[in-house]
Amino acid sequence: MTGAPIVVAVGAASHTGLRRRVNEDSYLAEAPLFLVADGMGGHEAGDRASAAVVAEFAALAGRDSLDVDEVRRALRRARDRVATIGGAGRAAGTTLSGVVVADVDGAGYWLTVNVGDSRTYRLSRGMLEQISVDHSVVQELVDAGLLAAAAAASDSRRNEITRAIGAGSDGKADYSLVPAEPGDRILVCSDGLSGELSAARLRVVLAEESDPQAAATRLIHEALVSGGRDNITAVVVDALHVAGQDDLYDTAPAGARRAPDEDTRPRAGAGGDQR
């Protein structure tokens, strides 16, 4: 096919927050890559680690689409770069979450990638779904039935993650393929946003703000009003046109499709490093 399999509009915003002195978040919001990396505050040079990962992926910007092998190779190179950062006997580290535009047999798909507890959501037909899975201690406890999901947000272990890029972790990334539909809205964010605003509030803001930049800016503002205890980053991506779909919502509700990689676990499971 010729041309991008998903034509998008995008908005992005980031803020240091009200309690931090350095913004350790980095993001990439240039087709076909929409990613957020959250440098680990408990380690040296988290801001440099997140920036290094984003810089590695930025070299792929401007393409119509990417496949999982290209993303996997970029992630390996990013790990190598992060491994050279750090000091005082402690390794730098970062999370990574987001979507990449992919072409599957001429159709547009969201290729998700996730390491750590930054999050990717999809708003589709009015419903908000988290399409990444947190690699965190509390998520593992929830999955094992040892902690109620409602208690996870206030649990004292909520900032302990089980996978990262760097920081002594060799945890693999999760990948999934999600069929895109015209009208999809993707939110990629650091936990400085998801830790301040509930999923219900995220859905309201994403539904009310038609412009993706306005939505990203408002999300940051509301997180600051709610406390702004961490760095906050939001990337909002709208699917304006999807290859193979002529009419809005002319396909069945989206579900995850397994990506051709041994690391892939679509929308289920969880990967410790502490942030």
Contacts in CASP RR format, 6 or more apart in sequence:
PFRMAT RR
TARGET T0000
AUTHOR 0000-0000-0000
METHOD contacts of the structure
MODEL  1
MTGAPIVVAVGAASHTGLRRRVNEDSYLAEAPLFLVADGMGGHEAGDRAS
AAVVAEFAALAGRDSLDVDEVRRALRRARDRVATIGGAGRAAGTTLSGVV
VADVDGAGYWLTVNVGDSRTYRLSRGMLEQISVDHSVVQELVDAGLLAAA
AAASDSRRNEITRAIGAGSDGKADYSLVPAEPGDRILVCSDGLSGELSAA
RLRVVLAEESDPQAAATRLIHEALVSGGRDNITAVVVDALHVAGQDDLYD
TAPAGARRAPDEDTRPRAGAGGDQR
1 103 0 8 1.000
1 106 0 8 1.000
1 243 0 8 1.000
3 64 0 8 1.000
3 243 0 8 1.000
4 31 0 8 1.000
4 32 0 8 1.000
4 64 0 8 1.000
4 65 0 8 1.000
4 101 0 8 1.000
4 243 0 8 1.000
5 64 0 8 1.000
5 65 0 8 1.000
5 101 0 8 1.000
5 102 0 8 1.000
5 103 0 8 1.000
5 106 0 8 1.000
5 107 0 8 1.000
5 108 0 8 1.000
5 109 0 8 1.000
5 180 0 8 1.000
5 242 0 8 1.000
5 243 0 8 1.000
6 32 0 8 1.000
6 65 0 8 1.000
6 101 0 8 1.000
6 108 0 8 1.000
6 110 0 8 1.000
6 180 0 8 1.000
6 239 0 8 1.000
6 241 0 8 1.000
6 242 0 8 1.000
6 243 0 8 1.000
7 239 0 8 1.000
7 240 0 8 1.000
7 241 0 8 1.000
7 242 0 8 1.000
8 31 0 8 1.000
8 34 0 8 1.000
8 101 0 8 1.000
8 237 0 8 1.000
8 238 0 8 1.000
8 239 0 8 1.000
8 240 0 8 1.000
9 212 0 8 1.000
9 237 0 8 1.000
9 238 0 8 1.000
9 240 0 8 1.000
10 29 0 8 1.000
10 30 0 8 1.000
10 31 0 8 1.000
10 34 0 8 1.000
10 212 0 8 1.000
10 213 0 8 1.000
10 235 0 8 1.000
10 236 0 8 1.000
10 237 0 8 1.000
10 238 0 8 1.000
11 29 0 8 1.000
11 212 0 8 1.000
11 213 0 8 1.000
11 215 0 8 1.000
11 216 0 8 1.000
11 235 0 8 1.000
11 236 0 8 1.000
11 237 0 8 1.000
12 27 0 8 1.000
12 29 0 8 1.000
12 213 0 8 1.000
12 216 0 8 1.000
12 233 0 8 1.000
12 234 0 8 1.000
12 235 0 8 1.000
12 236 0 8 1.000
13 213 0 8 1.000
13 216 0 8 1.000
13 217 0 8 1.000
13 219 0 8 1.000
13 220 0 8 1.000
13 233 0 8 1.000
13 234 0 8 1.000
14 23 0 8 1.000
14 25 0 8 1.000
14 27 0 8 1.000
14 220 0 8 1.000
14 231 0 8 1.000
14 232 0 8 1.000
14 233 0 8 1.000
14 234 0 8 1.000
15 23 0 8 1.000
15 220 0 8 1.000
15 223 0 8 1.000
15 224 0 8 1.000
15 231 0 8 1.000
15 232 0 8 1.000
15 233 0 8 1.000
16 22 0 8 1.000
16 23 0 8 1.000
16 231 0 8 1.000
17 23 0 8 1.000
17 224 0 8 1.000
17 228 0 8 1.000
17 229 0 8 1.000
17 230 0 8 1.000
17 231 0 8 1.000
17 232 0 8 1.000
18 224 0 8 1.000
18 227 0 8 1.000
18 228 0 8 1.000
18 229 0 8 1.000
19 228 0 8 1.000
19 229 0 8 1.000
19 230 0 8 1.000
20 230 0 8 1.000
20 231 0 8 1.000
22 47 0 8 1.000
23 47 0 8 1.000
23 231 0 8 1.000
24 38 0 8 1.000
24 39 0 8 1.000
24 40 0 8 1.000
24 41 0 8 1.000
24 46 0 8 1.000
24 47 0 8 1.000
24 50 0 8 1.000
24 94 0 8 1.000
24 231 0 8 1.000
25 36 0 8 1.000
25 37 0 8 1.000
25 38 0 8 1.000
25 39 0 8 1.000
25 50 0 8 1.000
25 190 0 8 1.000
25 231 0 8 1.000
25 232 0 8 1.000
25 233 0 8 1.000
26 36 0 8 1.000
26 37 0 8 1.000
26 39 0 8 1.000
26 47 0 8 1.000
26 50 0 8 1.000
26 51 0 8 1.000
26 53 0 8 1.000
26 54 0 8 1.000
26 94 0 8 1.000
26 233 0 8 1.000
27 35 0 8 1.000
27 36 0 8 1.000
27 37 0 8 1.000
27 54 0 8 1.000
27 188 0 8 1.000
27 233 0 8 1.000
27 235 0 8 1.000
28 34 0 8 1.000
28 35 0 8 1.000
28 54 0 8 1.000
28 57 0 8 1.000
28 58 0 8 1.000
28 61 0 8 1.000
29 235 0 8 1.000
29 237 0 8 1.000
30 58 0 8 1.000
30 61 0 8 1.000
30 62 0 8 1.000
31 61 0 8 1.000
31 62 0 8 1.000
31 101 0 8 1.000
32 60 0 8 1.000
32 61 0 8 1.000
32 62 0 8 1.000
32 63 0 8 1.000
32 64 0 8 1.000
32 65 0 8 1.000
32 66 0 8 1.000
32 100 0 8 1.000
32 101 0 8 1.000
32 102 0 8 1.000
33 57 0 8 1.000
33 58 0 8 1.000
33 60 0 8 1.000
33 61 0 8 1.000
33 66 0 8 1.000
33 100 0 8 1.000
33 101 0 8 1.000
34 98 0 8 1.000
34 99 0 8 1.000
34 100 0 8 1.000
34 186 0 8 1.000
34 188 0 8 1.000
34 235 0 8 1.000
34 237 0 8 1.000
35 54 0 8 1.000
35 57 0 8 1.000
35 96 0 8 1.000
35 97 0 8 1.000
35 98 0 8 1.000
35 99 0 8 1.000
35 100 0 8 1.000
35 113 0 8 1.000
35 188 0 8 1.000
35 235 0 8 1.000
36 95 0 8 1.000
36 96 0 8 1.000
36 97 0 8 1.000
36 98 0 8 1.000
36 118 0 8 1.000
36 188 0 8 1.000
36 189 0 8 1.000
36 190 0 8 1.000
36 233 0 8 1.000
36 235 0 8 1.000
37 49 0 8 1.000
37 50 0 8 1.000
37 51 0 8 1.000
37 53 0 8 1.000
37 54 0 8 1.000
37 94 0 8 1.000
37 95 0 8 1.000
37 96 0 8 1.000
37 118 0 8 1.000
37 165 0 8 1.000
38 50 0 8 1.000
38 94 0 8 1.000
38 95 0 8 1.000
38 117 0 8 1.000
38 118 0 8 1.000
38 190 0 8 1.000
38 191 0 8 1.000
38 192 0 8 1.000
38 231 0 8 1.000
38 233 0 8 1.000
38 275 0 8 1.000
39 46 0 8 1.000
39 47 0 8 1.000
39 49 0 8 1.000
39 50 0 8 1.000
39 92 0 8 1.000
39 93 0 8 1.000
39 94 0 8 1.000
39 95 0 8 1.000
39 275 0 8 1.000
40 46 0 8 1.000
40 49 0 8 1.000
40 92 0 8 1.000
40 93 0 8 1.000
40 94 0 8 1.000
40 95 0 8 1.000
40 161 0 8 1.000
40 164 0 8 1.000
40 167 0 8 1.000
40 273 0 8 1.000
40 275 0 8 1.000
41 275 0 8 1.000
42 274 0 8 1.000
42 275 0 8 1.000
43 49 0 8 1.000
43 86 0 8 1.000
43 90 0 8 1.000
43 91 0 8 1.000
43 92 0 8 1.000
43 93 0 8 1.000
43 167 0 8 1.000
43 273 0 8 1.000
43 275 0 8 1.000
44 85 0 8 1.000
44 86 0 8 1.000
44 87 0 8 1.000
44 88 0 8 1.000
44 89 0 8 1.000
44 90 0 8 1.000
44 91 0 8 1.000
44 92 0 8 1.000
45 85 0 8 1.000
45 86 0 8 1.000
45 87 0 8 1.000
45 92 0 8 1.000
46 85 0 8 1.000
46 92 0 8 1.000
46 93 0 8 1.000
46 94 0 8 1.000
48 85 0 8 1.000
48 86 0 8 1.000
48 92 0 8 1.000
49 82 0 8 1.000
49 85 0 8 1.000
49 92 0 8 1.000
49 93 0 8 1.000
49 94 0 8 1.000
49 165 0 8 1.000
49 166 0 8 1.000
49 167 0 8 1.000
50 93 0 8 1.000
50 94 0 8 1.000
52 78 0 8 1.000
52 81 0 8 1.000
52 82 0 8 1.000
52 85 0 8 1.000
53 78 0 8 1.000
53 81 0 8 1.000
53 82 0 8 1.000
53 94 0 8 1.000
53 96 0 8 1.000
53 165 0 8 1.000
55 81 0 8 1.000
56 74 0 8 1.000
56 77 0 8 1.000
56 78 0 8 1.000
56 81 0 8 1.000
57 74 0 8 1.000
57 78 0 8 1.000
59 74 0 8 1.000
60 66 0 8 1.000
60 70 0 8 1.000
60 74 0 8 1.000
64 101 0 8 1.000
64 103 0 8 1.000
65 100 0 8 1.000
65 101 0 8 1.000
65 102 0 8 1.000
65 103 0 8 1.000
65 108 0 8 1.000
66 100 0 8 1.000
66 101 0 8 1.000
66 102 0 8 1.000
66 111 0 8 1.000
67 102 0 8 1.000
67 103 0 8 1.000
67 111 0 8 1.000
68 102 0 8 1.000
68 111 0 8 1.000
68 175 0 8 1.000
68 177 0 8 1.000
68 259 0 8 1.000
68 260 0 8 1.000
68 261 0 8 1.000
68 264 0 8 1.000
69 261 0 8 1.000
71 100 0 8 1.000
71 111 0 8 1.000
71 113 0 8 1.000
71 175 0 8 1.000
72 173 0 8 1.000
72 175 0 8 1.000
72 261 0 8 1.000
72 263 0 8 1.000
75 96 0 8 1.000
75 113 0 8 1.000
75 115 0 8 1.000
75 165 0 8 1.000
75 173 0 8 1.000
78 96 0 8 1.000
78 165 0 8 1.000
79 165 0 8 1.000
79 166 0 8 1.000
82 92 0 8 1.000
82 93 0 8 1.000
82 94 0 8 1.000
82 165 0 8 1.000
82 166 0 8 1.000
83 91 0 8 1.000
83 166 0 8 1.000
85 91 0 8 1.000
85 92 0 8 1.000
85 93 0 8 1.000
86 92 0 8 1.000
91 166 0 8 1.000
91 167 0 8 1.000
91 168 0 8 1.000
92 166 0 8 1.000
92 167 0 8 1.000
93 164 0 8 1.000
93 165 0 8 1.000
93 166 0 8 1.000
93 167 0 8 1.000
93 168 0 8 1.000
93 169 0 8 1.000
93 273 0 8 1.000
94 164 0 8 1.000
94 165 0 8 1.000
94 166 0 8 1.000
94 167 0 8 1.000
95 115 0 8 1.000
95 116 0 8 1.000
95 117 0 8 1.000
95 118 0 8 1.000
95 161 0 8 1.000
95 164 0 8 1.000
95 165 0 8 1.000
95 190 0 8 1.000
96 113 0 8 1.000
96 114 0 8 1.000
96 115 0 8 1.000
96 116 0 8 1.000
96 118 0 8 1.000
96 165 0 8 1.000
96 173 0 8 1.000
97 112 0 8 1.000
97 113 0 8 1.000
97 114 0 8 1.000
97 115 0 8 1.000
97 116 0 8 1.000
97 118 0 8 1.000
97 119 0 8 1.000
97 120 0 8 1.000
97 132 0 8 1.000
97 188 0 8 1.000
98 112 0 8 1.000
98 113 0 8 1.000
98 114 0 8 1.000
98 118 0 8 1.000
98 120 0 8 1.000
98 132 0 8 1.000
98 186 0 8 1.000
98 188 0 8 1.000
98 235 0 8 1.000
99 110 0 8 1.000
99 111 0 8 1.000
99 112 0 8 1.000
99 113 0 8 1.000
99 120 0 8 1.000
99 178 0 8 1.000
99 186 0 8 1.000
99 188 0 8 1.000
99 237 0 8 1.000
100 110 0 8 1.000
100 111 0 8 1.000
100 112 0 8 1.000
100 113 0 8 1.000
101 108 0 8 1.000
101 109 0 8 1.000
101 110 0 8 1.000
101 111 0 8 1.000
102 108 0 8 1.000
102 109 0 8 1.000
102 110 0 8 1.000
102 111 0 8 1.000
102 177 0 8 1.000
103 109 0 8 1.000
103 243 0 8 1.000
104 177 0 8 1.000
104 257 0 8 1.000
106 243 0 8 1.000
106 244 0 8 1.000
107 179 0 8 1.000
107 180 0 8 1.000
107 242 0 8 1.000
107 243 0 8 1.000
107 244 0 8 1.000
107 245 0 8 1.000
108 179 0 8 1.000
108 180 0 8 1.000
108 242 0 8 1.000
108 243 0 8 1.000
108 244 0 8 1.000
109 177 0 8 1.000
109 178 0 8 1.000
109 179 0 8 1.000
109 180 0 8 1.000
109 257 0 8 1.000
110 122 0 8 1.000
110 131 0 8 1.000
110 177 0 8 1.000
110 178 0 8 1.000
110 179 0 8 1.000
110 180 0 8 1.000
110 184 0 8 1.000
110 186 0 8 1.000
111 175 0 8 1.000
111 176 0 8 1.000
111 177 0 8 1.000
111 259 0 8 1.000
112 120 0 8 1.000
112 131 0 8 1.000
112 132 0 8 1.000
112 174 0 8 1.000
112 175 0 8 1.000
112 176 0 8 1.000
112 177 0 8 1.000
112 178 0 8 1.000
113 173 0 8 1.000
113 174 0 8 1.000
113 175 0 8 1.000
114 120 0 8 1.000
114 132 0 8 1.000
114 133 0 8 1.000
114 135 0 8 1.000
114 173 0 8 1.000
114 174 0 8 1.000
114 175 0 8 1.000
115 135 0 8 1.000
115 163 0 8 1.000
115 164 0 8 1.000
115 165 0 8 1.000
115 171 0 8 1.000
115 172 0 8 1.000
115 173 0 8 1.000
115 174 0 8 1.000
116 134 0 8 1.000
116 135 0 8 1.000
116 136 0 8 1.000
116 161 0 8 1.000
116 162 0 8 1.000
116 163 0 8 1.000
116 164 0 8 1.000
116 271 0 8 1.000
117 134 0 8 1.000
117 135 0 8 1.000
117 136 0 8 1.000
117 139 0 8 1.000
117 161 0 8 1.000
117 191 0 8 1.000
118 132 0 8 1.000
118 188 0 8 1.000
118 189 0 8 1.000
118 190 0 8 1.000
118 191 0 8 1.000
119 130 0 8 1.000
119 132 0 8 1.000
119 134 0 8 1.000
119 187 0 8 1.000
119 188 0 8 1.000
119 189 0 8 1.000
119 191 0 8 1.000
119 194 0 8 1.000
120 130 0 8 1.000
120 131 0 8 1.000
120 132 0 8 1.000
120 186 0 8 1.000
120 187 0 8 1.000
120 188 0 8 1.000
121 128 0 8 1.000
121 129 0 8 1.000
121 130 0 8 1.000
121 131 0 8 1.000
121 186 0 8 1.000
121 187 0 8 1.000
121 188 0 8 1.000
121 189 0 8 1.000
121 199 0 8 1.000
121 202 0 8 1.000
122 128 0 8 1.000
122 129 0 8 1.000
122 131 0 8 1.000
122 178 0 8 1.000
122 184 0 8 1.000
122 185 0 8 1.000
122 186 0 8 1.000
122 187 0 8 1.000
122 254 0 8 1.000
123 129 0 8 1.000
123 184 0 8 1.000
123 185 0 8 1.000
123 186 0 8 1.000
123 187 0 8 1.000
123 203 0 8 1.000
123 206 0 8 1.000
123 207 0 8 1.000
124 181 0 8 1.000
124 183 0 8 1.000
124 184 0 8 1.000
124 185 0 8 1.000
124 253 0 8 1.000
124 254 0 8 1.000
125 249 0 8 1.000
125 253 0 8 1.000
126 203 0 8 1.000
126 207 0 8 1.000
127 203 0 8 1.000
128 199 0 8 1.000
128 202 0 8 1.000
128 203 0 8 1.000
128 206 0 8 1.000
130 199 0 8 1.000
131 176 0 8 1.000
131 178 0 8 1.000
131 256 0 8 1.000
131 267 0 8 1.000
132 174 0 8 1.000
133 139 0 8 1.000
133 174 0 8 1.000
133 265 0 8 1.000
133 267 0 8 1.000
133 268 0 8 1.000
133 269 0 8 1.000
133 270 0 8 1.000
133 271 0 8 1.000
134 161 0 8 1.000
134 270 0 8 1.000
135 161 0 8 1.000
135 162 0 8 1.000
135 163 0 8 1.000
135 164 0 8 1.000
135 171 0 8 1.000
135 174 0 8 1.000
135 270 0 8 1.000
135 271 0 8 1.000
136 157 0 8 1.000
136 158 0 8 1.000
136 160 0 8 1.000
136 161 0 8 1.000
136 162 0 8 1.000
136 270 0 8 1.000
137 157 0 8 1.000
137 160 0 8 1.000
137 161 0 8 1.000
137 162 0 8 1.000
137 272 0 8 1.000
138 147 0 8 1.000
138 152 0 8 1.000
138 155 0 8 1.000
138 157 0 8 1.000
138 158 0 8 1.000
138 160 0 8 1.000
139 152 0 8 1.000
139 269 0 8 1.000
139 270 0 8 1.000
140 162 0 8 1.000
140 270 0 8 1.000
140 271 0 8 1.000
141 147 0 8 1.000
141 152 0 8 1.000
141 155 0 8 1.000
141 157 0 8 1.000
142 148 0 8 1.000
142 149 0 8 1.000
142 152 0 8 1.000
143 269 0 8 1.000
143 270 0 8 1.000
147 155 0 8 1.000
152 158 0 8 1.000
153 195 0 8 1.000
159 191 0 8 1.000
159 274 0 8 1.000
159 275 0 8 1.000
160 272 0 8 1.000
160 273 0 8 1.000
160 274 0 8 1.000
160 275 0 8 1.000
161 272 0 8 1.000
161 273 0 8 1.000
161 274 0 8 1.000
161 275 0 8 1.000
162 169 0 8 1.000
162 171 0 8 1.000
162 270 0 8 1.000
162 271 0 8 1.000
162 272 0 8 1.000
162 273 0 8 1.000
163 169 0 8 1.000
163 171 0 8 1.000
163 172 0 8 1.000
163 173 0 8 1.000
163 271 0 8 1.000
163 272 0 8 1.000
163 273 0 8 1.000
164 171 0 8 1.000
164 273 0 8 1.000
167 273 0 8 1.000
168 273 0 8 1.000
169 272 0 8 1.000
169 273 0 8 1.000
171 271 0 8 1.000
172 263 0 8 1.000
173 263 0 8 1.000
174 263 0 8 1.000
174 264 0 8 1.000
174 265 0 8 1.000
174 266 0 8 1.000
174 269 0 8 1.000
174 271 0 8 1.000
175 259 0 8 1.000
175 261 0 8 1.000
175 263 0 8 1.000
175 264 0 8 1.000
175 266 0 8 1.000
176 256 0 8 1.000
176 257 0 8 1.000
176 258 0 8 1.000
176 259 0 8 1.000
176 264 0 8 1.000
176 265 0 8 1.000
176 266 0 8 1.000
176 267 0 8 1.000
177 256 0 8 1.000
177 257 0 8 1.000
177 258 0 8 1.000
177 259 0 8 1.000
177 266 0 8 1.000
178 254 0 8 1.000
178 255 0 8 1.000
178 256 0 8 1.000
178 257 0 8 1.000
178 266 0 8 1.000
179 251 0 8 1.000
179 254 0 8 1.000
179 255 0 8 1.000
179 257 0 8 1.000
180 239 0 8 1.000
180 242 0 8 1.000
180 254 0 8 1.000
181 239 0 8 1.000
181 242 0 8 1.000
181 245 0 8 1.000
181 248 0 8 1.000
181 249 0 8 1.000
181 251 0 8 1.000
181 254 0 8 1.000
182 239 0 8 1.000
182 240 0 8 1.000
182 241 0 8 1.000
182 242 0 8 1.000
182 245 0 8 1.000
182 247 0 8 1.000
182 248 0 8 1.000
182 249 0 8 1.000
183 238 0 8 1.000
183 239 0 8 1.000
183 240 0 8 1.000
183 248 0 8 1.000
183 249 0 8 1.000
184 238 0 8 1.000
184 239 0 8 1.000
184 242 0 8 1.000
184 254 0 8 1.000
185 206 0 8 1.000
185 212 0 8 1.000
185 215 0 8 1.000
185 236 0 8 1.000
185 237 0 8 1.000
185 238 0 8 1.000
185 239 0 8 1.000
186 235 0 8 1.000
186 236 0 8 1.000
186 237 0 8 1.000
186 238 0 8 1.000
186 239 0 8 1.000
187 202 0 8 1.000
187 206 0 8 1.000
187 219 0 8 1.000
187 234 0 8 1.000
187 235 0 8 1.000
187 236 0 8 1.000
187 237 0 8 1.000
188 234 0 8 1.000
188 235 0 8 1.000
188 237 0 8 1.000
189 219 0 8 1.000
189 232 0 8 1.000
189 233 0 8 1.000
189 234 0 8 1.000
189 235 0 8 1.000
190 230 0 8 1.000
190 231 0 8 1.000
190 232 0 8 1.000
190 233 0 8 1.000
191 230 0 8 1.000
192 223 0 8 1.000
192 228 0 8 1.000
192 229 0 8 1.000
192 230 0 8 1.000
192 231 0 8 1.000
192 232 0 8 1.000
192 233 0 8 1.000
193 202 0 8 1.000
193 219 0 8 1.000
193 220 0 8 1.000
193 223 0 8 1.000
193 232 0 8 1.000
193 233 0 8 1.000
193 234 0 8 1.000
194 202 0 8 1.000
195 223 0 8 1.000
195 230 0 8 1.000
196 222 0 8 1.000
196 223 0 8 1.000
196 226 0 8 1.000
196 227 0 8 1.000
196 228 0 8 1.000
196 229 0 8 1.000
196 230 0 8 1.000
196 232 0 8 1.000
197 205 0 8 1.000
197 219 0 8 1.000
197 222 0 8 1.000
197 223 0 8 1.000
197 226 0 8 1.000
201 222 0 8 1.000
202 219 0 8 1.000
205 215 0 8 1.000
205 218 0 8 1.000
205 219 0 8 1.000
205 222 0 8 1.000
206 215 0 8 1.000
206 219 0 8 1.000
206 236 0 8 1.000
209 215 0 8 1.000
209 218 0 8 1.000
212 236 0 8 1.000
212 237 0 8 1.000
212 238 0 8 1.000
213 236 0 8 1.000
215 234 0 8 1.000
215 236 0 8 1.000
216 234 0 8 1.000
216 235 0 8 1.000
216 236 0 8 1.000
219 232 0 8 1.000
219 234 0 8 1.000
219 236 0 8 1.000
220 232 0 8 1.000
220 233 0 8 1.000
220 234 0 8 1.000
223 232 0 8 1.000
224 232 0 8 1.000
245 251 0 8 1.000
256 266 0 8 1.000
256 267 0 8 1.000
257 266 0 8 1.000
258 264 0 8 1.000
258 266 0 8 1.000
259 266 0 8 1.000
END
